[in-house]
Amino acid sequence: MAAQVRENGGAGDAVGVDKIRDLLFGNQMQDYDRRFSKLEERVLQRFKDVESEAKRNLEMYESNAKKQIDSLAAQLRNEKDSRADADKEIDRNLREQNQALEKQVRALSDQLSALERDVSDRINRNDHLLREEIKQKNEGVQMLIEKMFADLSNVKTDRNLLAGLFVEVAKCLNQDPVGSKGNSDRSWKVS
């Protein structure tokens, strides 16, 4: 029981101290309470304002970031499309140039084949003509020699006449078979 009295007495003392404090500092405490509660309200309001402003700023930042990302994505898509179109154009140009070059190569090959056939035909014709000319000259020389020998057998000749005859035969033999005058101007000295 004594403990109970002490507890009640202790509680009563605390109530008494509160009353004394209210009497002495009551107005000041109430003033402090009002000030603290106003300050708390202002702090809470300021906190709400800051929170609201931060939320608005964050939303604006997110909106701007999304717009920029969308803009960059659109630019990248456009650039990708442009590059794809440019690649297609380059491929088309290369194919056209390749086809044009192949056509030119075929045309040049055909021209070269035609030129080769033409040159071969000319060479064959010239070869045939030269062979005919050589054959005719050989026949002419042979006939001349036969005539000269026939003339020699019919006529008595002296040494100078015989030497001149041999010179003529030598000239005919030394003539160029294609008819150039390189060997025909040579003169043989007879002693």
PAMARDREN-295695 format. One record per residue: chain; residue number from 1; x, y, z of N, C-alpha, C in turn. Coordinates in nm, 3 decimals, padded with zeros to 5 digits. Example, Ala and Ser with C-alpha at 12.3 -4.5 7.8 and 13.67 -1.06 7.14 Angstrom:
<A 1 <01.319 -00.569 00.780> <01.230 -00.450 00.780> <01.320 -00.330 00.780>>
<A 2 <01.285 -00.225 00.708> <01.367 -00.106 00.714> <01.290 00.003 00.787>>
This chain:
<A 1 <00.077 -00.116 00.000> <00.000 00.000 00.000> <00.083 00.125 00.000>>
<A 2 <00.187 00.112 00.068> <00.275 00.227 00.073> <00.326 00.259 -00.065>>
<A 3 <00.344 00.153 -00.140> <00.390 00.174 -00.277> <00.283 00.243 -00.358>>
<A 4 <00.157 00.208 -00.331> <00.048 00.269 -00.403> <00.038 00.416 -00.371>>
<A 5 <00.056 00.448 -00.246> <00.048 00.587 -00.204> <00.160 00.664 -00.269>>
<A 6 <00.277 00.600 -00.275> <00.390 00.668 -00.336> <00.362 00.693 -00.483>>
<A 7 <00.304 00.598 -00.548> <00.274 00.615 -00.691> <00.171 00.724 -00.709>>
<A 8 <00.066 00.723 -00.628> <-00.036 00.826 -00.638> <00.023 00.960 -00.602>>
<A 9 <00.106 00.957 -00.502> <00.168 01.083 -00.461> <00.260 01.132 -00.568>>
<A 10 <00.333 01.038 -00.634> <00.424 01.077 -00.741> <00.346 01.131 -00.858>>
<A 11 <00.230 01.074 -00.886> <00.148 01.121 -00.997> <00.088 01.255 -00.961>>
<A 12 <00.050 01.269 -00.837> <-00.008 01.396 -00.795> <00.095 01.505 -00.798>>
<A 13 <00.217 01.472 -00.765> <00.324 01.571 -00.771> <00.346 01.619 -00.913>>
<A 14 <00.341 01.524 -01.007> <00.362 01.559 -01.147> <00.251 01.650 -01.196>>
<A 15 <00.127 01.624 -01.152> <00.015 01.707 -01.193> <00.032 01.844 -01.130>>
<A 16 <00.079 01.847 -01.012> <00.098 01.975 -00.945> <00.207 02.056 -01.013>>
<A 17 <00.311 01.989 -01.055> <00.421 02.059 -01.122> <00.371 02.115 -01.254>>
<A 18 <00.287 02.038 -01.322> <00.232 02.084 -01.449> <00.145 02.208 -01.427>>
<A 19 <00.069 02.207 -01.321> <-00.017 02.322 -01.294> <00.068 02.445 -01.264>>
<A 20 <00.173 02.425 -01.187> <00.260 02.538 -01.153> <00.324 02.590 -01.282>>
<A 21 <00.368 02.499 -01.361> <00.432 02.539 -01.487> <00.332 02.613 -01.575>>
<A 22 <00.208 02.566 -01.579> <00.106 02.634 -01.658> <00.084 02.776 -01.606>>
<A 23 <00.083 02.788 -01.479> <00.059 02.920 -01.423> <00.177 03.013 -01.454>>
<A 24 <00.296 02.961 -01.439> <00.412 03.047 -01.460> <00.440 03.071 -01.611>>
<A 25 <00.443 02.962 -01.684> <00.486 02.972 -01.825> <00.373 02.940 -01.922>>
<A 26 <00.252 02.936 -01.880> <00.139 02.893 -01.963> <00.125 02.973 -02.091>>
<A 27 <00.126 03.104 -02.079> <00.108 03.187 -02.199> <00.226 03.169 -02.296>>
<A 28 <00.344 03.163 -02.237> <00.461 03.146 -02.324> <00.458 03.009 -02.393>>
<A 29 <00.421 02.907 -02.319> <00.417 02.772 -02.376> <00.311 02.764 -02.486>>
<A 30 <00.199 02.827 -02.460> <00.095 02.825 -02.564> <00.144 02.902 -02.688>>
<A 31 <00.213 03.012 -02.660> <00.268 03.088 -02.772> <00.370 03.003 -02.848>>
<A 32 <00.458 02.934 -02.773> <00.556 02.845 -02.837> <00.486 02.732 -02.913>>
<A 33 <00.381 02.678 -02.853> <00.306 02.571 -02.920> <00.246 02.622 -03.051>>
<A 34 <00.187 02.745 -03.047> <00.130 02.802 -03.169> <00.239 02.825 -03.274>>
<A 35 <00.350 02.879 -03.227> <00.461 02.906 -03.320> <00.513 02.774 -03.381>>
<A 36 <00.531 02.674 -03.293> <00.580 02.545 -03.344> <00.482 02.481 -03.440>>
<A 37 <00.353 02.493 -03.407> <00.255 02.433 -03.497> <00.249 02.510 -03.629>>
<A 38 <00.261 02.647 -03.625> <00.265 02.723 -03.750> <00.391 02.687 -03.830>>
<A 39 <00.502 02.678 -03.756> <00.629 02.642 -03.822> <00.620 02.503 -03.883>>
<A 40 <00.556 02.414 -03.807> <00.540 02.278 -03.859> <00.452 02.279 -03.983>>
<A 41 <00.344 02.360 -03.978> <00.255 02.370 -04.095> <00.330 02.428 -04.214>>
<A 42 <00.410 02.534 -04.188> <00.487 02.594 -04.297> <00.588 02.494 -04.354>>
<A 43 <00.656 02.423 -04.263> <00.755 02.324 -04.309> <00.685 02.216 -04.391>>
<A 44 <00.570 02.168 -04.341> <00.495 02.066 -04.414> <00.448 02.121 -04.549>>
<A 45 <00.398 02.246 -04.548> <00.353 02.306 -04.675> <00.471 02.322 -04.771>>
<A 46 <00.583 02.369 -04.716> <00.704 02.386 -04.800> <00.750 02.251 -04.853>>
<A 47 <00.744 02.151 -04.766> <00.783 02.016 -04.808> <00.690 01.967 -04.919>>
<A 48 <00.558 01.993 -04.901> <00.462 01.954 -05.005> <00.489 02.029 -05.135>>
<A 49 <00.521 02.161 -05.123> <00.551 02.240 -05.242> <00.675 02.187 -05.313>>
<A 50 <00.779 02.160 -05.231> <00.904 02.107 -05.289> <00.878 01.972 -05.355>>
<A 51 <00.798 01.890 -05.284> <00.766 01.758 -05.339> <00.687 01.771 -05.469>>
<A 52 <00.590 01.865 -05.469> <00.510 01.887 -05.589> <00.597 01.940 -05.703>>
<A 53 <00.685 02.036 -05.670> <00.774 02.092 -05.772> <00.870 01.986 -05.824>>
<A 54 <00.923 01.905 -05.732> <01.014 01.797 -05.775> <00.941 01.699 -05.865>>
<A 55 <00.816 01.669 -05.829> <00.736 01.578 -05.911> <00.713 01.637 -06.050>>
<A 56 <00.677 01.769 -06.055> <00.657 01.835 -06.184> <00.787 01.836 -06.265>>
<A 57 <00.898 01.870 -06.197> <01.028 01.871 -06.267> <01.064 01.732 -06.320>>
<A 58 <01.040 01.632 -06.238> <01.070 01.495 -06.279> <00.982 01.454 -06.398>>
<A 59 <00.854 01.491 -06.392> <00.765 01.460 -06.504> <00.809 01.533 -06.631>>
<A 60 <00.848 01.663 -06.614> <00.897 01.738 -06.730> <01.024 01.674 -06.785>>
<A 61 <01.114 01.636 -06.694> <01.239 01.573 -06.736> <01.210 01.442 -06.810>>
<A 62 <01.120 01.361 -06.753> <01.084 01.235 -06.818> <01.020 01.261 -06.954>>
<A 63 <00.933 01.363 -06.960> <00.868 01.396 -07.087> <00.971 01.442 -07.190>>
<A 64 <01.062 01.532 -07.147> <01.166 01.580 -07.238> <01.258 01.466 -07.281>>
<A 65 <01.296 01.382 -07.185> <01.384 01.270 -07.217> <01.316 01.177 -07.317>>
<A 66 <01.186 01.151 -07.295> <01.113 01.064 -07.386> <01.105 01.126 -07.525>>
<A 67 <01.079 01.259 -07.530> <01.073 01.327 -07.659> <01.208 01.318 -07.731>>
<A 68 <01.317 01.343 -07.655> <01.449 01.337 -07.717> <01.482 01.196 -07.765>>
<A 69 <01.446 01.097 -07.683> <01.471 00.958 -07.723> <01.390 00.924 -07.847>>
<A 70 <01.263 00.967 -07.849> <01.180 00.942 -07.967> <01.237 01.013 -08.090>>
<A 71 <01.284 01.137 -08.068> <01.343 01.213 -08.179> <01.469 01.143 -08.231>>
<A 72 <01.556 01.099 -08.138> <01.677 01.029 -08.180> <01.643 00.898 -08.250>>
<A 73 <01.543 00.828 -08.198> <01.503 00.702 -08.262> <01.451 00.728 -08.403>>
<A 74 <01.373 00.837 -08.419> <01.322 00.872 -08.552> <01.437 00.908 -08.646>>
<A 75 <01.534 00.986 -08.593> <01.650 01.021 -08.675> <01.727 00.896 -08.716>>
<A 76 <01.746 00.804 -08.621> <01.818 00.681 -08.653> <01.742 00.598 -08.758>>
<A 77 <01.609 00.592 -08.744> <01.531 00.519 -08.844> <01.543 00.585 -08.981>>
<A 78 <01.533 00.719 -08.982> <01.545 00.791 -09.109> <01.683 00.769 -09.171>>
<A 79 <01.786 00.777 -09.086> <01.922 00.758 -09.136> <01.940 00.615 -09.187>>
<A 80 <01.884 00.519 -09.115> <01.893 00.379 -09.159> <01.822 00.361 -09.292>>
<A 81 <01.702 00.421 -09.304> <01.630 00.412 -09.431> <01.707 00.480 -09.544>>
<A 82 <01.765 00.597 -09.513> <01.843 00.669 -09.614> <01.963 00.586 -09.659>>
<A 83 <02.031 00.526 -09.562> <02.147 00.443 -09.597> <02.104 00.321 -09.677>>
<A 84 <01.992 00.262 -09.639> <01.942 00.145 -09.714> <01.910 00.186 -09.858>>
<A 85 <01.845 00.303 -09.874> <01.814 00.352 -10.008> <01.942 00.381 -10.086>>
<A 86 <02.040 00.443 -10.018> <02.168 00.473 -10.084> <02.239 00.344 -10.124>>
<A 87 <02.236 00.244 -10.036> <02.298 00.115 -10.069> <02.230 00.051 -10.189>>
<A 88 <02.096 00.059 -10.193> <02.024 00.004 -10.309> <02.063 00.078 -10.437>>
<A 89 <02.073 00.210 -10.426> <02.111 00.291 -10.543> <02.252 00.256 -10.590>>
<A 90 <02.344 00.241 -10.494> <02.482 00.205 -10.529> <02.485 00.067 -10.594>>
<A 91 <02.410 -00.028 -10.537> <02.404 -00.162 -10.596> <02.349 -00.157 -10.738>>
<A 92 <02.244 -00.079 -10.757> <02.185 -00.067 -10.890> <02.284 -00.006 -10.989>>
<A 93 <02.354 00.102 -10.944> <02.454 00.165 -11.031> <02.566 00.068 -11.065>>
<A 94 <02.612 -00.008 -10.965> <02.719 -00.104 -10.990> <02.674 -00.213 -11.088>>
<A 95 <02.550 -00.261 -11.071> <02.500 -00.362 -11.165> <02.493 -00.305 -11.307>>
<A 96 <02.443 -00.181 -11.319> <02.434 -00.119 -11.452> <02.572 -00.101 -11.514>>
<A 97 <02.668 -00.054 -11.433> <02.803 -00.035 -11.484> <02.866 -00.169 -11.522>>
<A 98 <02.841 -00.271 -11.441> <02.895 -00.403 -11.470> <02.836 -00.456 -11.601>>
<A 99 <02.704 -00.438 -11.619> <02.641 -00.482 -11.743> <02.696 -00.405 -11.863>>
<A 100 <02.715 -00.274 -11.845> <02.769 -00.192 -11.955> <02.911 -00.238 -11.989>>
<A 101 <02.993 -00.265 -11.886> <03.130 -00.311 -11.911> <03.130 -00.447 -11.980>>
<A 102 <03.042 -00.536 -11.935> <03.034 -00.668 -12.000> <02.994 -00.653 -12.146>>
<A 103 <02.899 -00.562 -12.173> <02.856 -00.539 -12.311> <02.972 -00.484 -12.394>>
<A 104 <03.049 -00.390 -12.336> <03.163 -00.334 -12.408> <03.269 -00.440 -12.433>>
<A 105 <03.292 -00.525 -12.332> <03.392 -00.632 -12.348> <03.348 -00.728 -12.458>>
<A 106 <03.219 -00.763 -12.459> <03.169 -00.852 -12.566> <03.185 -00.785 -12.703>>
<A 107 <03.151 -00.655 -12.710> <03.164 -00.584 -12.838> <03.311 -00.580 -12.882>>
<A 108 <03.401 -00.550 -12.787> <03.544 -00.546 -12.821> <03.593 -00.685 -12.862>>
<A 109 <03.544 -00.787 -12.794> <03.583 -00.924 -12.829> <03.535 -00.959 -12.969>>
<A 110 <03.412 -00.920 -13.001> <03.360 -00.944 -13.136> <03.442 -00.868 -13.240>>
<A 111 <03.474 -00.741 -13.209> <03.555 -00.662 -13.301> <03.693 -00.724 -13.320>>
<A 112 <03.750 -00.770 -13.210> <03.883 -00.831 -13.216> <03.878 -00.960 -13.299>>
<A 113 <03.773 -01.039 -13.280> <03.759 -01.162 -13.360> <03.745 -01.128 -13.508>>
<A 114 <03.662 -01.028 -13.538> <03.644 -00.988 -13.678> <03.775 -00.936 -13.736>>
<A 115 <03.847 -00.855 -13.658> <03.975 -00.803 -13.704> <04.075 -00.916 -13.725>>
<A 116 <04.074 -01.012 -13.634> <04.165 -01.127 -13.647> <04.133 -01.207 -13.773>>
<A 117 <04.003 -01.229 -13.800> <03.964 -01.300 -13.922> <04.006 -01.221 -14.046>>
<A 118 <03.985 -01.088 -14.041> <04.021 -01.004 -14.155> <04.171 -01.008 -14.181>>
<A 119 <04.250 -00.995 -14.072> <04.397 -00.999 -14.087> <04.440 -01.135 -14.139>>
<A 120 <04.379 -01.241 -14.086> <04.414 -01.376 -14.132> <04.380 -01.393 -14.280>>
<A 121 <04.264 -01.343 -14.321> <04.227 -01.350 -14.463> <04.324 -01.272 -14.550>>
<A 122 <04.361 -01.153 -14.505> <04.457 -01.072 -14.581> <04.592 -01.142 -14.593>>
<A 123 <04.636 -01.198 -14.479> <04.765 -01.269 -14.482> <04.758 -01.386 -14.579>>
<A 124 <04.648 -01.460 -14.574> <04.634 -01.574 -14.666> <04.632 -01.528 -14.812>>
<A 125 <04.558 -01.419 -14.840> <04.554 -01.367 -14.977> <04.693 -01.321 -15.022>>
<A 126 <04.759 -01.243 -14.933> <04.893 -01.194 -14.968> <04.990 -01.310 -14.986>>
<A 127 <04.977 -01.412 -14.901> <05.064 -01.529 -14.913> <05.040 -01.598 -15.047>>
<A 128 <04.915 -01.613 -15.084> <04.881 -01.676 -15.213> <04.935 -01.593 -15.329>>
<A 129 <04.915 -01.460 -15.320> <04.965 -01.372 -15.427> <05.117 -01.379 -15.439>>
<A 130 <05.185 -01.378 -15.322> <05.331 -01.384 -15.325> <05.378 -01.518 -15.383>>
<A 131 <05.312 -01.625 -15.345> <05.350 -01.756 -15.400> <05.331 -01.758 -15.552>>
<A 132 <05.220 -01.701 -15.597> <05.196 -01.696 -15.742> <05.302 -01.612 -15.812>>
<A 133 <05.335 -01.497 -15.749> <05.436 -01.409 -15.809> <05.572 -01.478 -15.814>>
<A 134 <05.607 -01.546 -15.703> <05.735 -01.618 -15.700> <05.736 -01.728 -15.807>>
<A 135 <05.625 -01.798 -15.817> <05.615 -01.905 -15.917> <05.632 -01.849 -16.058>>
<A 136 <05.565 -01.734 -16.085> <05.576 -01.673 -16.217> <05.719 -01.628 -16.245>>
<A 137 <05.783 -01.567 -16.143> <05.921 -01.520 -16.163> <06.014 -01.638 -16.187>>
<A 138 <05.994 -01.744 -16.108> <06.078 -01.863 -16.129> <06.059 -01.919 -16.270>>
<A 139 <05.933 -01.924 -16.314> <05.907 -01.973 -16.450> <05.971 -01.881 -16.553>>
<A 140 <05.961 -01.750 -16.529> <06.022 -01.653 -16.622> <06.173 -01.669 -16.627>>
<A 141 <06.235 -01.685 -16.509> <06.381 -01.701 -16.504> <06.420 -01.832 -16.573>>
<A 142 <06.344 -01.936 -16.545> <06.375 -02.066 -16.605> <06.363 -02.057 -16.758>>
<A 143 <06.260 -01.990 -16.807> <06.243 -01.974 -16.952> <06.357 -01.892 -17.011>>
<A 144 <06.398 -01.787 -16.938> <06.508 -01.703 -16.986> <06.636 -01.784 -16.994>>
<A 145 <06.661 -01.865 -16.890> <06.783 -01.946 -16.890> <06.778 -02.047 -17.005>>
<A 146 <06.664 -02.110 -17.022> <06.652 -02.207 -17.130> <06.672 -02.140 -17.266>>
<A 147 <06.618 -02.021 -17.282> <06.635 -01.947 -17.408> <06.780 -01.911 -17.430>>
<A 148 <06.845 -01.868 -17.320> <06.986 -01.829 -17.332> <07.072 -01.951 -17.369>>
<A 149 <07.043 -02.062 -17.304> <07.120 -02.182 -17.337> <07.091 -02.228 -17.480>>
<A 150 <06.967 -02.211 -17.520> <06.934 -02.247 -17.659> <07.006 -02.155 -17.757>>
<A 151 <07.011 -02.026 -17.723> <07.083 -01.931 -17.807> <07.232 -01.962 -17.808>>
<A 152 <07.284 -02.002 -17.694> <07.427 -02.033 -17.684> <07.462 -02.157 -17.768>>
<A 153 <07.376 -02.249 -17.765> <07.409 -02.370 -17.841> <07.403 -02.343 -17.992>>
<A 154 <07.323 -02.248 -18.035> <07.311 -02.218 -18.178> <07.420 -02.123 -18.226>>
<A 155 <07.473 -02.044 -18.141> <07.567 -01.941 -18.182> <07.699 -01.961 -18.110>>
<A 156 <07.807 -01.940 -18.185> <07.937 -01.943 -18.121> <07.958 -01.808 -18.058>>
<A 157 <08.003 -01.810 -17.934> <08.021 -01.682 -17.864> <08.162 -01.670 -17.816>>
<A 158 <08.202 -01.551 -17.795> <08.334 -01.530 -17.738> <08.324 -01.516 -17.587>>
<A 159 <08.433 -01.501 -17.524> <08.437 -01.497 -17.378> <08.360 -01.380 -17.320>>
<A 160 <08.374 -01.263 -17.374> <08.307 -01.144 -17.321> <08.155 -01.157 -17.331>>
<A 161 <08.110 -01.207 -17.442> <07.967 -01.226 -17.459> <07.913 -01.329 -17.360>>
<A 162 <07.990 -01.437 -17.341> <07.951 -01.541 -17.246> <07.951 -01.486 -17.103>>
<A 163 <08.050 -01.402 -17.068> <08.055 -01.341 -16.934> <07.935 -01.250 -16.913>>
<A 164 <07.900 -01.171 -17.011> <07.782 -01.084 -17.001> <07.655 -01.165 -16.983>>
<A 165 <07.650 -01.276 -17.053> <07.533 -01.363 -17.040> <07.522 -01.419 -16.899>>
<A 166 <07.635 -01.463 -16.845> <07.634 -01.515 -16.707> <07.599 -01.405 -16.606>>
<A 167 <07.642 -01.283 -16.635> <07.607 -01.171 -16.546> <07.457 -01.151 -16.547>>
<A 168 <07.396 -01.157 -16.663> <07.251 -01.141 -16.671> <07.179 -01.252 -16.597>>
<A 169 <07.231 -01.375 -16.611> <07.170 -01.488 -16.540> <07.183 -01.467 -16.390>>
<A 170 <07.301 -01.422 -16.346> <07.322 -01.398 -16.202> <07.229 -01.289 -16.151>>
<A 171 <07.210 -01.186 -16.233> <07.118 -01.080 -16.192> <06.977 -01.134 -16.174>>
<A 172 <06.935 -01.214 -16.266> <06.800 -01.271 -16.257> <06.787 -01.362 -16.135>>
<A 173 <06.891 -01.437 -16.106> <06.886 -01.528 -15.990> <06.889 -01.452 -15.858>>
<A 174 <06.958 -01.340 -15.856> <06.972 -01.264 -15.732> <06.858 -01.166 -15.707>>
<A 175 <06.766 -01.156 -15.800> <06.655 -01.063 -15.780> <06.569 -01.110 -15.663>>
<A 176 <06.512 -01.012 -15.590> <06.423 -01.042 -15.476> <06.298 -01.110 -15.528>>
<A 177 <06.255 -01.221 -15.466> <06.139 -01.293 -15.517> <06.009 -01.215 -15.505>>
<A 178 <06.000 -01.115 -15.415> <05.876 -01.039 -15.402> <05.877 -00.918 -15.492>>
<A 179 <05.980 -00.900 -15.568> <05.980 -00.792 -15.665> <06.041 -00.663 -15.616>>
<A 180 <06.112 -00.661 -15.501> <06.174 -00.537 -15.458> <06.300 -00.516 -15.540>>
<A 181 <06.345 -00.394 -15.546> <06.459 -00.361 -15.630> <06.589 -00.363 -15.553>>
<A 182 <06.589 -00.417 -15.432> <06.709 -00.416 -15.348> <06.823 -00.491 -15.412>>
<A 183 <06.798 -00.605 -15.475> <06.905 -00.685 -15.533> <06.919 -00.661 -15.683>>
<A 184 <06.820 -00.601 -15.745> <06.823 -00.586 -15.891> <06.922 -00.480 -15.937>>
<A 185 <06.964 -00.390 -15.849> <07.057 -00.284 -15.889> <07.203 -00.326 -15.874>>
<A 186 <07.228 -00.447 -15.828> <07.368 -00.490 -15.812> <07.431 -00.509 -15.950>>
<A 187 <07.551 -00.477 -15.955> <07.621 -00.498 -16.083> <07.738 -00.592 -16.060>>
<A 188 <07.756 -00.680 -16.152> <07.867 -00.776 -16.144> <07.979 -00.728 -16.235>>
<A 189 <08.095 -00.730 -16.182> <08.208 -00.685 -16.264> <08.264 -00.805 -16.339>>
<A 190 <08.283 -00.784 -16.459> <08.341 -00.891 -16.542> <08.482 -00.850 -16.576>>
<A 191 <08.572 -00.940 -16.552> <08.709 -00.904 -16.583> <08.754 -00.961 -16.713>>
